Amino acid sequence: MNPLIPINAIQMRYISPIYEPIYDEEDNVIDEECVTDGTNVLHECIWTVNKDKLPRYYRLRYRENAKDHKRRWERWLEENLINGRTPYFVKVKKIGRRVLFEYDPTLIEKREKKLRAIQHKKEMRARNQLDLKRKLATQVDPISYPHRLVGITPEGENIYEEMESGDRYEER
């Protein structure tokens, strides 16, 4: 037994899905159809680890496959941590040819931190757009645009002022 795998970890049997090619009339492969579903990793590993907090792992034939599985599920969990309805606080590790799913309570803090960062970015973006609009409103070229917006009447019509003479007029 590998010392990096927790003692209470449960080993799952991973079954790969089987795909059968679909051919056109000239015997060219145009698509694949899933004939036999494999192991539902989301339900059998991630969901149950998040629920009962017991680590689970499965073994694959090659290290490269384990690396691909780790990357795929890590990316999915990262995206789900921020955008998902129900975040899963599960960490994925690759140990040799094994893919280990562990409950990680520190991801709760990471999620809160990322959500605050996203909110801050939205606020900064909105603030920058407002500042840009104000800057553009004050930096009007008097030659190409000889009047500026002064206000709005109660009827909703714009009031403009000419830059040179200071005369005001309403736009209808």
N, C-alpha and C positions, 0 to 999 in steps of 0.2 A: 504494500500500500504506500502510495506517495505521501510524504509528510506534509506537503502543501495542501492536500485535500483534508478538510475538517473530518474528525472522527465520526460525527453524527450525520455526514452527508449521505444522501440516498442516491444510489446509482439507478439511472433510467436507461431503458433500451431505446436507442434511436433507430428508427426505420425510415430510410430515405423514400421519398415519393417516386413512383415509377411513371415515366412519360412515354407515350407512344406517338410517333410522328404521323402527321396527316399529309397525304400526298395529293397532288393535282393529277390531271389526266396525262401529263407528260412524265410522271414519276419523280417530280421535284418535291422536296419537303417544303411545305408552305407554313406549317404550324405544328404545335405539339399539344396533345391532349393528356391531361393527368388521368391515368388509368387507376392507380392505387394511391390513395392518400397516405402520407407518411405520418410520422409523429407530429402531433400538434404541440410544438415547443411553447407557444404562448400559453396554452391552457395547462399543459402537463408540467411545465417547469416554472415559467415566470409568474403566472397567476398564483400557483400553489405556494411558491417560495414567498411571495409577497403576503400571502394569507397566513401561513403557519410558521414562517421564518426559519424553516429548516432548509439547509443548502441541498441542492440537487445537481447532479452532473451526468453527462453521457459521454461515451467514448466513440471516436470516429476512427476510420481506418488510417487516414493520413494527417500529418501535422498541418499541411496547407489547408485542408478542409476545416480543421478546428480553428485556424486563424480566420478563415472566411466567415465561419459561423459566429465567432466572437465579434468580428467587426460589424456584421449585419445586425446582430441582436443588440450590440452596444449602441449603434447608431439609432435603431428603432426605439430603444429605451430612452436615449437622450432626447429624441424628438418628442416622445410621449411624455417625458417628465415636464416639459414646458407646455406643449400644445394639447395634450390628451385630457380627456374628461376625468379619468381615474389614473393618477400617476402611479407607476410601479417603482418602488424603492429597492430595486434589485441591481446588483453589480455583476458583470460578466467577467470571468477570468478564463484564460487559456493555460492549461497545465499539461504540457506535452501534447498528447492527442485527445485530451479531455477538455470539455467545455463546462465550466462550473458556474452556477447561478447562486449567489448569496444575497441575503437581505442586508442592506446597508442603511442604518438609520441616519448617517451623515448626509445622505442624499436629500433628506427633508430640508436641511439647512441650505444645501446647494440650490435646491429648487426655489426656495424663498429668495435667495440672493440673486438668482438669474431672473426671476420675475421682477424684482426691484430694478435690476439693470435694464430690462426691457422697458419697464414703465418710465424710467429716467430717460432712456433714449427717445421714447415717444414724446415726452415733455420737451426735451431739448430740440427735437425736430420741429415741433409746433412753435416753440419760442423763436427758433431761427427763421422760420417762414414768416412769422409776424414781424420780426425785426427787418427782414428783407422787404416786406411790403411797405413798412414805414419808410425805409431808406429810399425805395423807388418812388414813393409818393412825394418825398421832399426833394429828390434830385430830378426834377422835371426840366427838360431842356426848353427854355422859353422860345427858341426859334422854331422848333418843330411842333411844339405844343404850347401855344401862347396863353393858355388859361389853366387854372388849377381848381380842384374840387374844394369848396368851402364848407358846404353843408347840404342838408336835405330838408325840404319843406315838409310840413305835416301831411301833405297829399302824396309824398313819396317822390317828388321831383328833385333832381340834383340842382344845386346852386353853384355856379362857377364864377370865378373872378379872373379878369384879365390881368396878366402879369405886369404889363407896362402902365396901363391907365388906372387900374384898380376898380373898374366898372364891374358890377355884378349883374348876372343875368341867369334866368332859369332855362333849363333844357326841357322841352316838351316833346 
